[in-house]
Each structure stands twice: as structure tokens, then as C-alpha cells.
């Protein structure tokens, strides 16, 4: 994949509005007894040039938030602005693009024909070759879309999103269906874009992608933002290490005693398996072994453990 200069680096910017400015956004669905709040009063400001990951379990409100960022739905309360204007204005001006899981492609068209049609609508036919190259689609130019794999279709959507040369790019599970090599190439391209100044917001269930690529991580749960900060700092925020072991007897009583200790931050019990986050991991390991514990493991904090800690129900 050849790297080219990203959109944002070549455009004159005279305004200083953030890429995204979300204030008190609420989004509800249904009515009466069936009313459900999908996004519950979130505030989110993303500056230009930031690379931000949006994480959360199913039902956390990520997709609803992305829909509001793109102008696909309006908040019931609060407001959403993109580059100082409404999302729809940013989309119409070619400054905001997205790669979404939803939305179909015409199966009978070839890859190049698909991109040419959309390029014509944007009056940017001169960019066809460039975006196909950047999405690694040139070898597939004559293949019909209906014969593409899921990952290859995602790459077509990526090429379409690049056509207007947007300042801001929103990606919803962008590498779904891609093999390991395609995922690596995709993120190499995104890294080059980010380094050149393009703002990128992405949702993914691949936590390793967040650790390797996102400079900032926003975690959502039950429609609210439960954590927001630099990815490395968020991972380190747990402190201590996680000790897990299989305990043969009285695991519930042991868990209760541990929860009362100052060095212990979290205790989870799953059948006979005990998992404890503590700043005194070596001492706890010795105590557990003395009690006859087996299969003992000690692990440093990871983004996955941070995510789990922030989003799971306490036990």
C-alpha cells in the first residue's frame, strides 16, 4: 500500500473548532414503558489530529454515538458539532467520511466501477487511482463486488470514504472480516494519515488494535462514558497486578476477607477460580499457595483487564 499525504495536511484551516464537540447528548428509542436510553448525556470533545478509540460492550451506546457524530440521527437533548458545524454540513462538504459495518454495495459492479460511480458524485474522478492504491484494491479492480470477501468489501468502503479527502474519518469495526495481513496494512495506512494530521475515531472489538494505534481511548458502558484518557495511562490506571488461582475450599469467605484489605482493588469469583487485583501480588500468591491453591497466575495490567474492570458488573 503506497502512503500518500493525508487530506488534513494540505487544506487551509482558518477556524479552530474541534473535530467533534458533543455536549449533553441524549438519545432515546421507543416510548412509554418501552422507552430506552441508548446514550445518556455524554460530553465528548475530540481535537483535530487526535486518534481516538471508542470501546464498550454490546449495548454500551457506541453505534448510537457514531450515528449522532455522522448526522445519521439527531440527539433528543444536547448537541453534536463537527468542525464547528452540524455533522450533515461536514458530510456534504466532504470533510467528514465514515467506514461503517452497515450499508450495502452493488454486487454486479466491479471494484473500479463502484469507486468511479461515487467519485463522479463527488466530482473527484481524478482520485480514483489514488484511493484504490491506498486501500490495496488495484489488483482487484476488475473483480465484481459480489465475489469479494467480507474483508475486501470493507476495503472498498474504506476507498469510498477517502474519495472526498476528508479532514475527519470515523471507522466502525473497520477491519471486520480482514485477515491479519490486510489488517496490518490497513492500520499502516491509518497511521500515516494520523501522522499527517487527519482526525480518526474508530470503534473496534480488537483490543490489540486500540493498544497499538489509539492515542486516546474512550470507554462507554450503559450509555455513559466511564473512562476517557490516553490509552497507555488508562491501561496503567488499574495499578498492581492480577493474581488468579483455583481455590479448593471456602472461596466465598476468602473473597470477602480479601475485599476488606487495603492492598486489594478488585475480587472476582468464578466457580472455584479466584481473581484478585492487588498491589501486593507476591504476598497474596504465597498465601494462596499455603491454602492449597493451584494453577496460580500473576499478570500485569492490560487494556483488556482495564476494559473488563470498567464495564463488568461487580461480583
Buried (B, 14 or more C-beta within 10 A) or exposed (E): BEBBEBBBEEEEEEEEBBBBBBBEBBBBEEEEEEEEBBBBBBEBEBBBBBBBBBBBBEBBBBBBBBBBBBBBBBBEEBEBBBBEBBBBBBBEBBBBBBBBBEEEBEEEBBBBBBBBEBBEEEEBBEBBEBBBBBBBBBEBBEBBBEEBEEBBBBBBBBBBBBBBBBBBBBBBBBBBBBEEEBBBBBBEBBBBBBEBBBBBBBBBEBBEBBBEBBBBBBBBBBBBBBBBBEBEEBBEBBEBBBBBBBBEEEBEEBBEEBBEEEBBBBBBBEEBBBBBBBEBBEEBBEBBEEBEBEEBEBEEBBBEBBBBBBBEEEE
